């Protein structure tokens, strides 16, 4: 299951102090909030869910294809952080709607090259006001200069040219930066049987035992999503469910010694990703990115 499928409206939960120090976690929370805001605003602009493009992720696909560069389905999925199975379904739907074409790559017959149709370009234009309003809503706590600076830092992290002045692409940049960093963390954790989504749960539980419901709220994810994460950790012997001494009707989740060892390994991987961000942005740039994301996330939306 990809990160988007686990994202819900709980993105505005408090930022746990132990996780708020990581730009990687702040990017994830910003990505969830950006999707929620855009999908909430879409009906106000006459963009309804249906066969064609309607949501934030659809816009990201079409917007990326509205450029001189040609992308294979796999390359575009990797750039946007969308797994292969989900990408196939999305492109199938957009192709059926006549917004995208998919043709064999003449340079590699095993892959497909994607192209935007005229209807696809019209869909991008129709969704532009939604995404612009979403960016305004998302970054309302920031000054105009801070908004420009956030886009510039995200572009630098991704080694991309910053958007032209007046062009807002904050939400897509946040999504791509989140997946860029997440992939590096996931790769580093593969050998120890952990995933990036386990890191937040382990970190929060290291401070204190917690009910499953409270853990979900603190991580900003649904109870369905936390159930899968806790099941993974419990099966691996890294978390145990015990009766809550304050309320015997409930269970509390507690980290085991194996869980603390796993957290130490995961923390090194996340800190290595943070160091890589510092290399790309400079130490001051990474601190500035964290400050801007934190200010944005702590504002009510």
C-alpha positions in Angstrom: 0.0 0.0 0.0 1.4 3.4 -1.0 1.6 6.4 1.3 -1.2 8.2 -0.4 -3.6 5.3 0.4 -2.8 5.7 4.1 -3.3 9.4 4.1 -6.5 10.8 5.7 -7.9 13.9 7.1 -6.1 13.5 10.4 -3.0 15.3 9.0 -3.7 18.2 11.3 -3.0 16.3 14.5 -0.3 17.7 16.8 3.3 17.2 15.8 5.0 14.9 18.3 8.2 16.7 19.4 10.4 13.6 18.8 9.3 13.5 15.1 9.0 17.3 14.5 12.9 17.5 14.5 12.9 15.6 11.2 12.3 17.4 7.9 11.4 14.0 6.4 8.4 13.7 8.8 7.4 17.3 8.2 7.4 16.7 4.5 5.2 13.7 4.9 2.6 15.6 7.0 2.7 18.5 4.5 2.1 16.1 1.7 -0.9 14.6 3.4 -2.4 18.0 4.2 -1.8 19.3 0.6 -3.7 16.4 -0.8 -6.6 16.8 1.6 -6.8 20.6 1.0 -6.8 20.1 -2.8 -9.4 17.4 -2.8 -11.6 19.4 -0.4 -11.5 22.5 -2.7 -12.0 20.7 -6.0 -15.8 20.6 -6.0 -15.9 24.4 -5.3 -14.2 24.9 -8.7 -16.5 22.5 -10.6 -13.9 19.7 -10.6 -15.8 16.6 -9.6 -14.5 13.0 -9.1 -15.2 10.9 -12.1 -13.6 9.1 -15.0 -10.9 11.7 -15.7 -8.6 13.9 -13.6 -10.1 15.2 -10.4 -7.6 14.9 -7.5 -4.2 16.3 -6.5 -2.4 13.2 -7.6 -4.1 13.3 -11.1 -3.0 16.9 -11.5 0.6 16.0 -10.6 0.6 13.3 -13.3 -0.9 15.6 -16.0 1.2 18.6 -15.0 4.4 16.5 -15.2 3.4 15.3 -18.7 2.7 18.9 -19.8 6.4 19.5 -20.5 8.9 18.9 -23.3 10.4 15.9 -21.5 9.0 12.4 -22.4 8.4 10.0 -19.5 7.9 6.3 -19.5 5.2 5.1 -17.1 7.9 3.7 -14.7 10.0 6.9 -14.8 7.0 9.1 -14.0 5.9 6.8 -11.2 9.4 7.0 -9.7 9.5 10.8 -10.0 6.1 11.2 -8.3 6.6 8.4 -5.7 3.7 6.3 -7.0 4.1 2.6 -6.9 3.8 0.5 -10.1 0.4 -1.1 -9.5 -1.2 2.2 -8.5 0.4 4.0 -11.5 -1.0 1.5 -14.0 -4.5 2.0 -12.6 -4.2 5.8 -12.7 -2.9 5.8 -16.3 -5.5 3.3 -17.3 -8.2 5.7 -16.0 -6.7 8.8 -17.5 -6.2 7.0 -20.9 -9.8 5.9 -20.9 -10.8 9.5 -20.3 -8.8 10.5 -23.3 -6.4 12.7 -21.3 -3.3 10.6 -21.7 -1.9 8.3 -24.5 0.4 5.4 -23.9 2.6 4.1 -26.7 5.5 1.7 -26.9 8.8 3.3 -26.4 10.7 3.1 -29.7 14.0 3.1 -27.7 12.8 0.3 -25.4 9.9 -1.9 -26.6 9.4 -3.2 -23.0 8.3 0.2 -21.7 5.6 2.8 -22.6 6.0 6.5 -23.3 3.2 8.7 -22.0 1.9 11.8 -23.7 -0.7 14.4 -22.8 -3.6 14.9 -25.2 -5.5 18.1 -25.9 -8.2 17.0 -23.4 -5.4 16.4 -20.9 -4.1 19.9 -21.3 -7.6 21.2 -20.9 -7.9 19.2 -17.6 -4.7 20.8 -16.4 -6.1 24.2 -17.1 -9.3 23.4 -15.4 -7.5 22.2 -12.3 -5.0 25.1 -12.1 -7.4 27.3 -10.0 -8.0 24.4 -7.6 -4.3 23.8 -7.1 -3.5 27.5 -6.9 -6.3 27.9 -4.2 -5.0 24.8 -2.5 -1.5 26.3 -2.4 -2.8 29.6 -1.0 -4.8 27.7 1.6 -1.8 25.4 2.5 0.7 28.2 2.9 -1.6 30.9 4.4 0.5 31.1 7.5 3.6 32.1 5.4 4.5 35.5 4.1 4.8 35.9 0.3 8.6 35.9 0.6 8.5 32.7 2.7 6.3 31.0 0.1 8.7 31.8 -2.6 11.6 30.6 -0.4 9.8 27.3 0.4 9.4 26.6 -3.3 13.0 27.4 -4.0 14.3 25.1 -1.2 12.1 22.2 -2.4 13.3 22.8 -6.0 16.9 22.8 -4.8 16.4 19.5 -2.9 15.0 17.9 -6.0 17.7 19.5 -8.2 15.1 21.2 -10.3 14.7 24.7 -11.6 12.5 26.8 -9.3 9.0 27.8 -10.7 8.8 31.1 -12.5 7.7 34.0 -10.3 3.9 34.0 -10.1 3.6 30.3 -10.8 2.6 28.3 -7.7 3.7 24.6 -7.6 4.1 24.2 -3.8 1.9 21.1 -3.5 3.5 19.1 -6.3 7.0 20.1 -5.0 6.1 18.9 -1.5 4.8 15.6 -2.9 7.9 15.0 -4.9 10.3 16.0 -2.1 8.5 13.7 0.3 8.8 10.7 -2.0 12.4 11.6 -2.9 13.4 11.5 0.8 11.1 8.5 1.6 12.7 6.3 -1.1 16.1 6.9 0.4 14.9 6.0 3.9 13.0 2.9 2.6 16.2 1.7 0.7 18.3 2.1 3.9 15.8 0.1 6.0 15.3 -2.8 3.6 18.0 -5.0 5.1 16.5 -4.8 8.6 12.9 -5.5 7.6 11.5 -2.0 8.4 9.7 0.5 6.4 9.6 4.3 6.8 6.0 4.2 8.1 7.2 2.1 11.1 9.6 4.8 12.2 7.0 7.2 13.4 5.3 4.6 15.5 8.5 3.3 17.1 9.6 6.9 17.8 6.4 7.9 19.6 6.2 4.6 21.6 9.8 5.1 22.7 8.6 8.1 24.8 5.6 6.3 26.4 3.1 3.5 26.0 0.1 4.5 24.1 -3.3 3.3 23.0 -3.7 2.4 19.3 -6.2 5.2 18.8 -3.9 7.8 20.4 -0.9 6.6 18.4 -2.9 7.1 15.2 -3.9 10.6 16.2 -0.3 11.6 17.1 1.0 10.2 13.7 -1.8 11.9 11.8 -3.1 8.7 10.2 -6.3 6.6 10.3 -7.0 3.8 12.7 -7.1 1.4 9.8 -3.5 2.5 8.8 -2.2 2.2 12.3 -3.7 -1.2 12.7 -1.5 -2.4 9.8 1.6 -0.8 11.2 1.1 -2.2 14.7 0.4 -5.7 13.3 3.7 -5.5 11.4 5.6 -4.4 14.5 3.8 -6.9 16.8 4.5 -9.8 14.5 8.2 -8.9 14.5 8.3 -8.8 18.3 9.0 -5.0 18.3 5.7 -4.0 20.0 3.4 -5.7 22.5 -0.2 -5.0 23.5 -0.8 -4.9 27.3 -3.7 -3.9 29.5 -3.5 -0.1 30.1 -2.9 0.2 33.9 -5.0 3.4 33.9 -8.0 1.8 32.2 -8.2 -2.0 32.3 -10.8 -2.0 29.5 -8.2 -0.8 27.0 -4.9 -2.0 25.6 -1.7 0.0 25.6 1.1 -0.5 23.1 4.6 -0.8 24.5 8.0 -1.0 22.8 10.1 -4.1 23.4 13.8 -4.4 23.6 13.8 -5.6 20.0 11.7 -2.6 19.1 14.2 -0.2 20.7 17.0 -1.9 18.7 15.0 -1.5 15.5 14.3 2.1 16.3 18.0 2.8 16.8 18.7 1.3 13.3 15.8 3.2 11.8 16.9 6.5 13.4 20.4 6.1 11.8 18.7 5.7 8.4 16.4 8.8 8.9 19.4 10.9 10.1 21.4 9.8 7.1 18.6 11.1 4.9 18.5 14.3 6.9 22.3 14.7 6.4 21.8 14.2 2.7 19.2 17.0 2.8 21.8 19.1 4.6 24.3 18.4 1.8 21.9 19.5 -0.9 20.5 22.5 0.9 23.3 23.4 3.3 22.8 23.2 7.1 21.1 26.6 7.2 18.9 25.6 4.2 17.7 22.4 5.9 17.0 24.3 9.1 15.1 26.9 7.1 13.0 24.2 5.4 12.1 22.7 8.7 11.1 26.1 10.1 8.9 26.9 7.1 7.2 23.5 7.1 6.6 23.7 10.9 5.1 27.2 10.7 2.8 26.0 7.9 1.7 22.8 9.7 1.1 24.4 13.0 -1.4 26.9 11.5 -5.1 26.0 11.5 -6.6 25.2 8.1 
